[in-house]
Amino acid sequence: MFGFFWIVSWIIAVQLFVTCCATCLWYFGGHGSDQGTGDAPQGVMMSVKWAFRYHMGSLAWGSFIIAVVTMIRVTFEYFVYQYEKVNGKDNVIFKVVSCVIRCYLKCLDCCVKFMNKNAYIQIALHNSSFCLAARESFWLMARNVRRFTAVGITGSILGFLGKGLITMASVFVTIIIINEAFTDTIE
C-alpha cells in the first residue's frame, strides 16, 4: 500500500513540476510581451525531459514524504476502525481524541503538500535539490507572509466568483435551450 501511495504521489509531483517548469520557461522566455522573441521553446517537452533527467531524486523525495504522511493517516484510520469495531462507538473520550488526531494529521498533510508544491516551484526556478528548495520556499513565504496571504485570499475570492459565474451561465444557457425546445414542440 505504501508503494501505491508513493507512486501516486510521484506522478502528481512530476505533473506539478512539469507545470511549474513550463510556466517558468514561458514567463522568463518573454513570451506574451512585446519584447518576446516569438520562438517559443518546447516548454512542456523540455520540462518532462528535465523532470526525468535532472530532478527525479528531488521529485521522488518529495513524494516519499507525502506517502509517509498518507500512510500515517491510513494507519491511524485503520486503528480507529478496529477499535470502534471491537469496543463500539459509544466512547465519547475516544471520539474526541480521534477527531483531534485526525485534525492534526489533516493539517500535517496539507502543510506537507503545500511545502512540496512550493519546493517544486523553487526547483523549477533555481534548479536546486529538494531540501534546499523546500528551505528556500519556506523562508520566501516567511519573509512575505502578507503578500502570500493577500494572493491566497484574492485567489479564493476569484475562484468562488468564477465558479458562480460559470454556474449562472450554464443555468442561463440551459433555460434558453429548454425554452426553445418546448416552444418548438408546442407549435
C-alpha positions in Angstrom: 0.0 0.0 0.0 2.9 2.4 0.8 4.3 1.8 -2.7 1.0 2.7 -4.2 0.9 5.9 -2.2 4.4 6.7 -3.2 3.8 6.1 -6.9 0.7 8.2 -7.0 2.4 11.0 -5.1 5.4 10.8 -7.5 3.0 11.0 -10.6 1.4 14.1 -9.0 4.9 15.5 -8.2 6.0 15.1 -11.9 2.8 16.8 -13.0 3.3 19.7 -10.7 7.0 20.1 -11.6 6.3 19.9 -15.4 3.6 22.6 -15.0 5.8 24.8 -12.9 8.8 24.4 -15.2 6.8 25.0 -18.4 5.3 28.1 -16.8 8.8 29.4 -15.8 10.1 28.7 -19.3 7.2 30.6 -20.8 7.4 33.5 -18.4 11.1 34.0 -18.4 11.3 33.5 -22.1 9.5 36.8 -22.6 6.6 35.2 -24.4 3.3 37.2 -24.3 5.1 40.5 -24.1 6.1 43.0 -26.8 9.8 42.2 -26.2 9.4 38.4 -26.7 11.4 36.7 -29.4 8.5 34.7 -30.7 10.5 31.4 -30.9 8.9 29.5 -28.0 10.9 26.6 -26.8 9.2 23.2 -26.5 8.3 24.1 -22.8 6.3 21.0 -21.8 8.6 18.5 -23.5 11.7 20.2 -22.1 10.1 20.2 -18.7 9.4 16.5 -18.9 13.0 15.9 -20.0 14.3 17.9 -17.1 12.0 16.1 -14.7 13.2 12.7 -15.7 16.8 13.6 -16.4 17.8 16.0 -13.6 15.2 16.1 -10.9 14.0 12.5 -10.5 15.5 12.3 -7.0 14.0 15.5 -5.8 10.6 14.6 -7.0 10.9 11.1 -5.5 12.0 12.5 -2.2 9.1 15.0 -2.0 6.6 12.3 -3.0 8.1 9.9 -0.4 7.4 12.5 2.3 3.8 12.8 1.2 3.5 9.0 1.0 4.8 8.7 4.6 2.2 11.2 5.9 -0.6 9.5 3.9 0.5 6.1 5.3 0.4 7.5 8.8 -3.2 8.8 8.2 -4.4 5.5 6.7 -2.8 3.5 9.6 -4.5 5.8 12.1 -7.8 5.3 10.4 -7.4 1.6 10.4 -6.7 1.5 14.2 -9.7 3.7 14.8 -11.9 1.4 12.7 -10.6 -1.7 14.6 -11.2 0.0 18.0 -14.7 1.0 17.0 -15.4 -2.5 15.7 -14.3 -4.1 19.0 -15.5 -1.6 21.6 -18.4 0.1 19.8 -18.9 3.8 19.0 -20.1 4.8 22.5 -16.9 6.1 24.0 -17.1 9.9 23.9 -13.5 10.4 25.0 -12.2 8.2 22.2 -14.3 10.1 19.7 -12.9 13.5 20.9 -9.3 12.2 20.9 -9.6 10.6 17.5 -11.1 13.8 16.0 -8.3 15.9 17.4 -5.7 13.5 16.0 -7.5 13.4 12.6 -7.4 17.2 12.6 -3.7 17.3 13.3 -2.9 14.7 10.7 -5.0 16.6 8.1 -3.2 19.8 8.9 0.2 18.0 8.6 -0.9 16.6 5.3 -2.0 20.0 4.0 1.2 21.6 5.2 3.5 19.0 3.6 1.6 19.1 0.3 1.8 23.0 0.3 5.5 23.0 1.1 6.2 20.3 -1.6 4.3 22.3 -4.2 6.3 25.4 -3.4 9.5 23.4 -3.3 8.8 22.1 -6.8 8.4 25.7 -7.9 11.7 26.6 -6.4 13.3 23.5 -8.1 11.9 24.7 -11.4 13.1 28.3 -10.8 16.6 27.7 -9.4 17.5 24.1 -10.4 18.2 23.1 -6.9 17.8 20.0 -4.8 14.5 19.2 -2.9 15.8 20.1 0.6 17.4 23.3 -0.5 14.3 24.3 -2.5 12.0 23.5 0.4 14.1 25.6 2.7 14.2 28.5 0.2 10.4 28.4 -0.3 9.8 28.3 3.4 11.9 31.4 4.0 10.4 33.1 1.0 7.0 32.6 2.4 8.1 33.6 5.9 9.5 36.9 4.6 6.4 37.6 2.5 3.5 36.4 4.7 1.2 39.3 3.9 1.7 39.0 0.2 1.1 35.3 0.2 -2.0 35.8 2.4 -3.3 38.5 0.1 -2.8 36.5 -3.0 -4.4 33.4 -1.4 -7.5 35.3 -0.3 -7.7 37.0 -3.7 -7.4 33.7 -5.4 -10.1 32.1 -3.3 -12.5 35.0 -3.9 -11.8 35.0 -7.7 -12.2 31.2 -7.7 -15.5 31.4 -5.9 -16.7 34.2 -8.3 -15.6 32.2 -11.3 -17.5 29.1 -10.1 -20.6 31.2 -9.5 -20.4 32.8 -13.0 -19.9 29.5 -14.7 -22.8 28.0 -12.8 -25.1 31.0 -13.6 -24.0 31.0 -17.3 -24.8 27.3 -17.5 -28.2 27.7 -15.9 -29.0 30.6 -18.2 -28.0 28.7 -21.4 -29.9 25.6 -20.1 -33.1 27.7 -19.6 -32.7 29.2 -23.1 -32.3 25.8 -24.6 -35.2 24.3 -22.7 -37.5 27.2 -23.6 -36.5 26.9 -27.3 -37.1 23.2 -27.2 -40.5 23.5 -25.6 -41.7 26.3 -27.9 -40.7 24.3 -30.9 -42.7 21.2 -29.7 -45.8 23.2 -28.8 -46.1 25.0 -32.1 
